[in-house]
Amino acid sequence: MSAAIALSERGRGRTGENPNVGCIIVKDGKIVGRGWTQPGGRPHAEAIALAQAGAEAKGADIYVTMEPCAHKSERGPTCADLVKDAAPARVIVATLDIDERTRRHGIDRLGNSGISVSVGVLEQQAHRAMAGFFTRMEKGRPYVTLKLAMSLDGCIAMADGTSKWITGDRARAHAHLERARCDAILVGAGTVAADRPGLDVRLDGLNDRSPKPVVLGKAEVPEHWAEISEPQAIAELGQINWLLIEGGAATAASFLQAGLVDRLLLYRAPVIIGGGLTGVADIGLENLDSAHGQWNRLDRRDLGQDVLEIYERAA
Ligand code: ZN
């Protein structure tokens, strides 16, 4: 299941309103099929993996990060039917669908045809890997990551605004990988005016994965950018699951204050700037006690001389 979740990550930020599912088919201890949701949301992960496995799927174990879909679509047969027809011995599911049209129908259809079904294997990890889909279904908006690249003393730029570069090559490459894993990327109007950011993905082989640029506030931007006037308007950006916020301080504060940040990416470089610009403007904090307990650290790793910390909002 861990490998299926890793496959699901390949579709992250590219599947539109669909969940980025991963699927692995195992027969006699060997992997005979692998799949993940394709760009635009079709084909689904199970369809790809089953096509690869062919007749080997009969009697095999199918690991899938979300319950196979069970509602009819004009774009093809349901995965529950595809899986049922392939006649595997077991289907192991990480998490149920949240879409009422499928929830439990997918696993029931398999169970009723005599296939052994288990649910809940690595559920939390799978939920996290498809958090964009779950957040959109539950809250009607994309899953939001806020990125900050800062010095040891918490500055994102010198007092004159110079910020190229605080972090090193590896941290910046990682930040570009995060861009490639999002449907849309947002900056404030001030950042647009000051930096004219390109917001594209500059990594070999991933240049075609640049997310849709969005600006908060009024700014002169190219035609393909989207414009929103307040953080809550991210709900109207269309059918997207993953949004990355890259600056600046006022924009970060407005999203934090609105409770619209789900995840923090903190890149910290071993430099001291002193008297520089902070990454987050006033969020209206009334006392220190209420600042505690809001964020749980998920990961911490070295990127060259820099350190990346990833936090998730406490439930
Ligand atoms: Zn499906």
Residues whose N, C-alpha, C, O or C-beta is under 5 A from the ligand:
A	BS01	ZN	H44 C69 C79
